[in-house]
């Protein structure tokens, strides 16, 4: 029997706030306990109460119709579902940033991650921060315990090389992750000053404002140049599968006609 967990935010008058409905459906239930989690974002300023519905639902309540108004639904199923250990948790507010507003750090500076956390439940939490490179390999990790409702800390990971990275921080309570945030940043070589001075005559003096060239190799970016040729030949070189080539043929021809 399919089961559903349904949440809705209510105002002070007990009326449902439009757009606040959230649900999670488990289509197949067996004899084992299965977790159902529904997340309601705290973006509704008029919310005063929370409505929780735990339901056993008919297929027509969560499956899309394939025959429009002519769909015939099977009904009157015989079954039951039990719900236990219903917990309402206020998720901590979490923010993860770098020291650069653009998340781009150039040598000699090193990337430093700043984490801000606010938890009204005042539970003992464990924060784990991980940094991955462009190949999704773990390159740095840090763990710390938090015993207050508000905390802020900085961490400078020891990165093996320059490049593009993704940082992720998780907050866990009793082994259960209650909050997660991530951010991407780049660590580059010191840019060269390529701004050339020029004089264009009396009263005109200045320097170029064109951005310095940033090597793509330090970001892990690789470029591939396709040889000049017919669209079908290029498609065959990119996608060996004949079925994919046939689907790409019309798009390649359209692109060629616009060039």
Short mmCIF file of the C-alpha atoms (twelve columns), coordinates in Angstrom:
data_MODEL
# 
_entry.id   MODEL 
# 
loop_
_atom_site.group_PDB 
_atom_site.id 
_atom_site.type_symbol 
_atom_site.label_atom_id 
_atom_site.label_alt_id 
_atom_site.label_comp_id 
_atom_site.label_asym_id 
_atom_site.label_seq_id 
_atom_site.Cartn_x 
_atom_site.Cartn_y 
_atom_site.Cartn_z 
_atom_site.pdbx_PDB_model_num 
ATOM 1   C CA . UNK A 1   0.000   0.000  0.000   1 
ATOM 2   C CA . UNK A 2   1.382   3.454  -0.858  1 
ATOM 3   C CA . UNK A 3   1.887   5.758  2.128   1 
ATOM 4   C CA . UNK A 4   2.309   9.504  2.185   1 
ATOM 5   C CA . UNK A 5   3.684   12.077 4.585   1 
ATOM 6   C CA . UNK A 6   2.136   15.518 3.959   1 
ATOM 7   C CA . UNK A 7   3.020   18.887 5.509   1 
ATOM 8   C CA . UNK A 8   1.418   22.302 5.260   1 
ATOM 9   C CA . UNK A 9   2.084   25.639 6.970   1 
ATOM 10  C CA . UNK A 10  -0.913  27.392 8.559   1 
ATOM 11  C CA . UNK A 11  -1.355  31.043 9.482   1 
ATOM 12  C CA . UNK A 12  -2.684  32.286 12.845  1 
ATOM 13  C CA . UNK A 13  -6.265  31.748 11.659  1 
ATOM 14  C CA . UNK A 14  -5.555  28.111 10.836  1 
ATOM 15  C CA . UNK A 15  -5.729  28.639 7.082   1 
ATOM 16  C CA . UNK A 16  -3.343  26.854 4.750   1 
ATOM 17  C CA . UNK A 17  -0.664  29.118 3.286   1 
ATOM 18  C CA . UNK A 18  -0.610  28.770 -0.533  1 
ATOM 19  C CA . UNK A 19  2.539   27.138 -1.853  1 
ATOM 20  C CA . UNK A 20  3.544   25.610 1.485   1 
ATOM 21  C CA . UNK A 21  2.308   22.079 0.803   1 
ATOM 22  C CA . UNK A 22  5.031   19.424 0.734   1 
ATOM 23  C CA . UNK A 23  4.731   15.650 0.500   1 
ATOM 24  C CA . UNK A 24  6.765   12.457 0.225   1 
ATOM 25  C CA . UNK A 25  5.259   9.204  -1.069  1 
ATOM 26  C CA . UNK A 26  6.506   5.653  -0.546  1 
ATOM 27  C CA . UNK A 27  4.872   3.599  -3.300  1 
ATOM 28  C CA . UNK A 28  5.902   0.152  -2.110  1 
ATOM 29  C CA . UNK A 29  5.640   -0.853 1.550   1 
ATOM 30  C CA . UNK A 30  6.758   -4.168 3.004   1 
ATOM 31  C CA . UNK A 31  7.082   -5.666 6.458   1 
ATOM 32  C CA . UNK A 32  10.185  -3.601 7.250   1 
ATOM 33  C CA . UNK A 33  10.060  -0.062 8.634   1 
ATOM 34  C CA . UNK A 34  10.844  2.576  6.027   1 
ATOM 35  C CA . UNK A 35  11.734  6.207  6.766   1 
ATOM 36  C CA . UNK A 36  9.581   9.000  5.338   1 
ATOM 37  C CA . UNK A 37  11.035  12.499 5.404   1 
ATOM 38  C CA . UNK A 38  9.270   15.702 4.397   1 
ATOM 39  C CA . UNK A 39  11.105  19.047 4.396   1 
ATOM 40  C CA . UNK A 40  9.195   22.317 4.675   1 
ATOM 41  C CA . UNK A 41  11.381  25.392 3.967   1 
ATOM 42  C CA . UNK A 42  11.151  28.264 6.431   1 
ATOM 43  C CA . UNK A 43  10.264  30.889 3.826   1 
ATOM 44  C CA . UNK A 44  6.676   31.644 4.862   1 
ATOM 45  C CA . UNK A 45  6.556   34.719 7.085   1 
ATOM 46  C CA . UNK A 46  2.900   34.195 8.093   1 
ATOM 47  C CA . UNK A 47  3.402   30.610 9.289   1 
ATOM 48  C CA . UNK A 48  2.203   30.010 12.853  1 
ATOM 49  C CA . UNK A 49  1.268   26.316 12.881  1 
ATOM 50  C CA . UNK A 50  2.204   23.114 11.111  1 
ATOM 51  C CA . UNK A 51  -0.288  20.570 9.803   1 
ATOM 52  C CA . UNK A 52  0.965   16.981 9.534   1 
ATOM 53  C CA . UNK A 53  -0.973  14.281 7.667   1 
ATOM 54  C CA . UNK A 54  0.102   10.626 7.594   1 
ATOM 55  C CA . UNK A 55  -1.966  8.849  4.965   1 
ATOM 56  C CA . UNK A 56  -2.504  5.641  3.021   1 
ATOM 57  C CA . UNK A 57  -3.389  6.772  -0.496  1 
ATOM 58  C CA . UNK A 58  -4.995  5.414  -3.658  1 
ATOM 59  C CA . UNK A 59  -2.910  5.228  -6.876  1 
ATOM 60  C CA . UNK A 60  -4.941  8.011  -8.516  1 
ATOM 61  C CA . UNK A 61  -3.797  10.420 -5.804  1 
ATOM 62  C CA . UNK A 62  -0.133  10.341 -6.788  1 
ATOM 63  C CA . UNK A 63  0.179   8.774  -10.263 1 
ATOM 64  C CA . UNK A 64  -0.272  10.719 -13.475 1 
ATOM 65  C CA . UNK A 65  -3.068  9.882  -15.858 1 
ATOM 66  C CA . UNK A 66  -1.929  8.254  -19.093 1 
ATOM 67  C CA . UNK A 67  -5.339  8.384  -20.820 1 
ATOM 68  C CA . UNK A 68  -6.434  11.821 -19.614 1 
ATOM 69  C CA . UNK A 69  -10.111 11.728 -18.605 1 
ATOM 70  C CA . UNK A 70  -10.508 8.131  -19.802 1 
ATOM 71  C CA . UNK A 71  -8.169  6.654  -17.201 1 
ATOM 72  C CA . UNK A 72  -9.723  3.828  -15.153 1 
ATOM 73  C CA . UNK A 73  -8.282  3.497  -11.656 1 
ATOM 74  C CA . UNK A 74  -8.399  0.394  -9.494  1 
ATOM 75  C CA . UNK A 75  -9.853  1.162  -6.063  1 
ATOM 76  C CA . UNK A 76  -10.907 -0.398 -2.766  1 
ATOM 77  C CA . UNK A 77  -7.566  -1.935 -1.862  1 
ATOM 78  C CA . UNK A 78  -7.398  -3.950 1.333   1 
ATOM 79  C CA . UNK A 79  -4.361  -2.971 3.393   1 
ATOM 80  C CA . UNK A 80  -2.979  -1.013 6.305   1 
ATOM 81  C CA . UNK A 81  0.085   0.991  7.291   1 
ATOM 82  C CA . UNK A 82  1.567   1.883  10.663  1 
ATOM 83  C CA . UNK A 83  3.400   5.126  11.411  1 
ATOM 84  C CA . UNK A 84  5.747   5.356  14.389  1 
ATOM 85  C CA . UNK A 85  8.425   7.672  15.800  1 
ATOM 86  C CA . UNK A 86  7.017   10.853 14.247  1 
ATOM 87  C CA . UNK A 87  9.538   13.623 14.953  1 
ATOM 88  C CA . UNK A 88  9.387   17.324 14.045  1 
ATOM 89  C CA . UNK A 89  12.845  18.893 13.820  1 
ATOM 90  C CA . UNK A 90  13.709  22.537 13.253  1 
ATOM 91  C CA . UNK A 91  16.607  22.451 10.836  1 
ATOM 92  C CA . UNK A 92  19.576  24.674 11.758  1 
ATOM 93  C CA . UNK A 93  20.394  27.648 9.566   1 
ATOM 94  C CA . UNK A 94  23.714  27.054 7.860   1 
ATOM 95  C CA . UNK A 95  25.914  29.119 5.537   1 
ATOM 96  C CA . UNK A 96  29.236  28.251 3.881   1 
ATOM 97  C CA . UNK A 97  31.351  30.914 2.142   1 
ATOM 98  C CA . UNK A 98  34.936  31.725 1.214   1 
ATOM 99  C CA . UNK A 99  36.969  34.847 1.901   1 
ATOM 100 C CA . UNK A 100 36.453  35.965 -1.714  1 
ATOM 101 C CA . UNK A 101 33.078  37.407 -2.803  1 
ATOM 102 C CA . UNK A 102 33.584  35.711 -6.199  1 
ATOM 103 C CA . UNK A 103 34.937  32.467 -4.702  1 
ATOM 104 C CA . UNK A 104 38.137  32.978 -6.708  1 
ATOM 105 C CA . UNK A 105 41.391  33.032 -4.736  1 
ATOM 106 C CA . UNK A 106 44.797  33.773 -6.293  1 
ATOM 107 C CA . UNK A 107 48.218  33.102 -4.870  1 
ATOM 108 C CA . UNK A 108 49.833  34.017 -2.516  1 
ATOM 109 C CA . UNK A 109 46.481  33.883 -0.705  1 
ATOM 110 C CA . UNK A 110 45.027  30.503 0.216   1 
ATOM 111 C CA . UNK A 111 41.322  29.566 0.269   1 
ATOM 112 C CA . UNK A 112 39.684  29.849 3.686   1 
ATOM 113 C CA . UNK A 113 36.172  28.553 4.355   1 
ATOM 114 C CA . UNK A 114 33.821  30.351 6.753   1 
ATOM 115 C CA . UNK A 115 30.855  28.506 8.279   1 
ATOM 116 C CA . UNK A 116 28.022  30.268 10.129  1 
ATOM 117 C CA . UNK A 117 25.473  28.190 12.038  1 
ATOM 118 C CA . UNK A 118 22.363  29.044 14.070  1 
ATOM 119 C CA . UNK A 119 20.366  26.331 15.807  1 
ATOM 120 C CA . UNK A 120 17.301  27.122 17.925  1 
ATOM 121 C CA . UNK A 121 17.060  23.552 19.204  1 
ATOM 122 C CA . UNK A 122 20.426  23.947 21.001  1 
ATOM 123 C CA . UNK A 123 21.328  20.300 20.445  1 
ATOM 124 C CA . UNK A 124 24.842  18.934 20.404  1 
ATOM 125 C CA . UNK A 125 25.869  18.849 16.761  1 
ATOM 126 C CA . UNK A 126 28.830  17.565 14.783  1 
ATOM 127 C CA . UNK A 127 29.973  19.606 11.773  1 
ATOM 128 C CA . UNK A 128 31.929  17.834 9.034   1 
ATOM 129 C CA . UNK A 129 33.459  19.853 6.197   1 
ATOM 130 C CA . UNK A 130 34.837  18.120 3.123   1 
ATOM 131 C CA . UNK A 131 36.608  19.509 0.057   1 
ATOM 132 C CA . UNK A 132 36.573  17.711 -3.309  1 
ATOM 133 C CA . UNK A 133 38.588  18.478 -6.432  1 
ATOM 134 C CA . UNK A 134 37.318  18.641 -10.021 1 
ATOM 135 C CA . UNK A 135 37.524  14.835 -10.283 1 
ATOM 136 C CA . UNK A 136 35.289  14.487 -7.203  1 
ATOM 137 C CA . UNK A 137 38.170  13.103 -5.140  1 
ATOM 138 C CA . UNK A 138 38.270  13.982 -1.435  1 
ATOM 139 C CA . UNK A 139 41.298  16.201 -0.746  1 
ATOM 140 C CA . UNK A 140 40.611  17.647 2.733   1 
ATOM 141 C CA . UNK A 141 38.273  17.009 5.673   1 
ATOM 142 C CA . UNK A 142 37.607  18.621 9.046   1 
ATOM 143 C CA . UNK A 143 35.260  17.677 11.924  1 
ATOM 144 C CA . UNK A 144 34.257  19.653 15.009  1 
ATOM 145 C CA . UNK A 145 31.659  19.441 17.780  1 
ATOM 146 C CA . UNK A 146 29.216  22.283 18.460  1 
ATOM 147 C CA . UNK A 147 27.575  22.666 21.866  1 
ATOM 148 C CA . UNK A 148 25.993  26.111 21.488  1 
ATOM 149 C CA . UNK A 149 23.022  27.350 19.489  1 
ATOM 150 C CA . UNK A 150 25.122  29.793 17.465  1 
ATOM 151 C CA . UNK A 151 28.629  29.273 16.116  1 
ATOM 152 C CA . UNK A 152 30.970  30.614 13.456  1 
ATOM 153 C CA . UNK A 153 34.360  29.269 12.507  1 
ATOM 154 C CA . UNK A 154 37.011  29.363 9.791   1 
ATOM 155 C CA . UNK A 155 39.022  26.569 8.279   1 
ATOM 156 C CA . UNK A 156 41.919  26.713 5.828   1 
ATOM 157 C CA . UNK A 157 42.121  23.337 4.071   1 
ATOM 158 C CA . UNK A 158 45.493  22.013 2.923   1 
ATOM 159 C CA . UNK A 159 44.909  21.696 -0.809  1 
ATOM 160 C CA . UNK A 160 47.354  19.579 -2.830  1 
ATOM 161 C CA . UNK A 161 47.336  21.812 -5.918  1 
ATOM 162 C CA . UNK A 162 45.656  24.677 -7.699  1 
ATOM 163 C CA . UNK A 163 42.317  24.119 -9.384  1 
ATOM 164 C CA . UNK A 164 38.566  24.043 -8.973  1 
ATOM 165 C CA . UNK A 165 37.088  22.674 -5.753  1 
ATOM 166 C CA . UNK A 166 33.740  21.992 -4.132  1 
ATOM 167 C CA . UNK A 167 33.303  22.359 -0.371  1 
ATOM 168 C CA . UNK A 168 30.466  20.678 1.534   1 
ATOM 169 C CA . UNK A 169 29.522  20.983 5.202   1 
ATOM 170 C CA . UNK A 170 27.118  18.680 7.053   1 
ATOM 171 C CA . UNK A 171 25.544  19.119 10.474  1 
ATOM 172 C CA . UNK A 172 24.592  15.891 12.219  1 
ATOM 173 C CA . UNK A 173 22.651  15.246 15.418  1 
ATOM 174 C CA . UNK A 174 22.909  11.761 16.927  1 
ATOM 175 C CA . UNK A 175 24.304  10.486 13.639  1 
ATOM 176 C CA . UNK A 176 21.492  11.967 11.510  1 
ATOM 177 C CA . UNK A 177 22.329  14.754 9.036   1 
ATOM 178 C CA . UNK A 178 20.044  17.730 9.756   1 
ATOM 179 C CA . UNK A 179 21.580  20.410 7.505   1 
ATOM 180 C CA . UNK A 180 23.820  20.566 4.439   1 
ATOM 181 C CA . UNK A 181 25.417  23.378 2.451   1 
ATOM 182 C CA . UNK A 182 27.992  23.569 -0.336  1 
ATOM 183 C CA . UNK A 183 29.951  26.089 -2.384  1 
ATOM 184 C CA . UNK A 184 32.430  25.988 -5.261  1 
ATOM 185 C CA . UNK A 185 35.655  27.958 -5.427  1 
ATOM 186 C CA . UNK A 186 38.779  28.246 -7.567  1 
ATOM 187 C CA . UNK A 187 42.400  28.572 -6.467  1 
ATOM 188 C CA . UNK A 188 44.561  30.093 -9.201  1 
ATOM 189 C CA . UNK A 189 48.102  31.173 -9.869  1 
ATOM 190 C CA . UNK A 190 48.969  34.829 -9.392  1 
ATOM 191 C CA . UNK A 191 47.626  36.674 -12.471 1 
ATOM 192 C CA . UNK A 192 50.152  38.587 -14.518 1 
ATOM 193 C CA . UNK A 193 49.683  42.324 -14.916 1 
ATOM 194 C CA . UNK A 194 49.190  42.646 -18.680 1 
ATOM 195 C CA . UNK A 195 47.686  46.107 -18.647 1 
ATOM 196 C CA . UNK A 196 49.668  48.137 -21.186 1 
ATOM 197 C CA . UNK A 197 49.900  51.893 -20.983 1 
ATOM 198 C CA . UNK A 198 49.142  53.896 -24.060 1 
ATOM 199 C CA . UNK A 199 48.972  57.475 -25.284 1 
ATOM 200 C CA . UNK A 200 46.530  58.498 -28.012 1 
ATOM 201 C CA . UNK A 201 47.494  62.113 -28.270 1 
ATOM 202 C CA . UNK A 202 47.077  65.266 -26.211 1 
ATOM 203 C CA . UNK A 203 44.674  64.774 -23.323 1 
ATOM 204 C CA . UNK A 204 44.396  60.976 -23.698 1 
ATOM 205 C CA . UNK A 205 46.377  58.773 -21.364 1 
ATOM 206 C CA . UNK A 206 45.416  55.520 -19.643 1 
ATOM 207 C CA . UNK A 207 45.805  51.776 -19.488 1 
ATOM 208 C CA . UNK A 208 44.002  48.749 -20.811 1 
ATOM 209 C CA . UNK A 209 41.196  47.404 -18.636 1 
ATOM 210 C CA . UNK A 210 41.077  44.008 -20.322 1 
ATOM 211 C CA . UNK A 211 41.165  41.163 -17.801 1 
ATOM 212 C CA . UNK A 212 44.385  39.203 -17.568 1 
ATOM 213 C CA . UNK A 213 44.460  35.777 -19.118 1 
ATOM 214 C CA . UNK A 214 43.804  32.970 -16.639 1 
ATOM 215 C CA . UNK A 215 45.312  29.592 -17.611 1 
ATOM 216 C CA . UNK A 216 42.560  27.004 -17.933 1 
ATOM 217 C CA . UNK A 217 44.868  24.182 -16.901 1 
ATOM 218 C CA . UNK A 218 44.900  25.295 -13.267 1 
ATOM 219 C CA . UNK A 219 41.109  24.917 -13.200 1 
ATOM 220 C CA . UNK A 220 41.172  21.409 -14.608 1 
ATOM 221 C CA . UNK A 221 39.511  22.571 -17.838 1 
ATOM 222 C CA . UNK A 222 40.455  20.712 -21.009 1 
ATOM 223 C CA . UNK A 223 39.632  21.977 -24.489 1 
ATOM 224 C CA . UNK A 224 38.914  19.823 -27.528 1 
ATOM 225 C CA . UNK A 225 38.981  21.293 -31.043 1 
ATOM 226 C CA . UNK A 226 36.893  19.515 -33.683 1 
ATOM 227 C CA . UNK A 227 38.360  19.347 -37.195 1 
ATOM 228 C CA . UNK A 228 36.608  21.116 -40.031 1 
ATOM 229 C CA . UNK A 229 34.257  18.767 -41.843 1 
ATOM 230 C CA . UNK A 230 30.706  17.790 -42.615 1 
ATOM 231 C CA . UNK A 231 28.183  17.744 -39.732 1 
ATOM 232 C CA . UNK A 232 27.635  13.983 -40.124 1 
ATOM 233 C CA . UNK A 233 31.368  13.280 -39.926 1 
ATOM 234 C CA . UNK A 234 31.707  15.414 -36.801 1 
ATOM 235 C CA . UNK A 235 28.737  13.650 -35.212 1 
ATOM 236 C CA . UNK A 236 30.245  10.238 -35.943 1 
ATOM 237 C CA . UNK A 237 33.522  11.336 -34.387 1 
ATOM 238 C CA . UNK A 238 31.832  12.504 -31.201 1 
ATOM 239 C CA . UNK A 239 29.212  9.794  -30.835 1 
ATOM 240 C CA . UNK A 240 30.168  6.345  -32.198 1 
ATOM 241 C CA . UNK A 241 26.627  5.037  -31.712 1 
ATOM 242 C CA . UNK A 242 24.664  5.096  -34.974 1 
ATOM 243 C CA . UNK A 243 21.409  5.801  -33.170 1 
ATOM 244 C CA . UNK A 244 22.858  8.900  -31.509 1 
ATOM 245 C CA . UNK A 245 24.371  10.031 -34.789 1 
ATOM 246 C CA . UNK A 246 20.996  9.925  -36.480 1 
ATOM 247 C CA . UNK A 247 19.447  12.021 -33.739 1 
ATOM 248 C CA . UNK A 248 22.231  14.566 -33.886 1 
ATOM 249 C CA . UNK A 249 22.165  14.843 -37.657 1 
ATOM 250 C CA . UNK A 250 19.312  17.317 -37.937 1 
ATOM 251 C CA . UNK A 251 20.698  19.495 -35.162 1 
ATOM 252 C CA . UNK A 252 24.177  19.589 -36.718 1 
ATOM 253 C CA . UNK A 253 22.746  20.508 -40.105 1 
ATOM 254 C CA . UNK A 254 20.719  23.283 -38.556 1 
ATOM 255 C CA . UNK A 255 23.811  24.652 -36.843 1 
ATOM 256 C CA . UNK A 256 25.787  24.461 -40.072 1 
ATOM 257 C CA . UNK A 257 23.127  26.413 -41.950 1 
ATOM 258 C CA . UNK A 258 23.317  29.254 -39.455 1 
ATOM 259 C CA . UNK A 259 27.078  29.662 -39.656 1 
# 
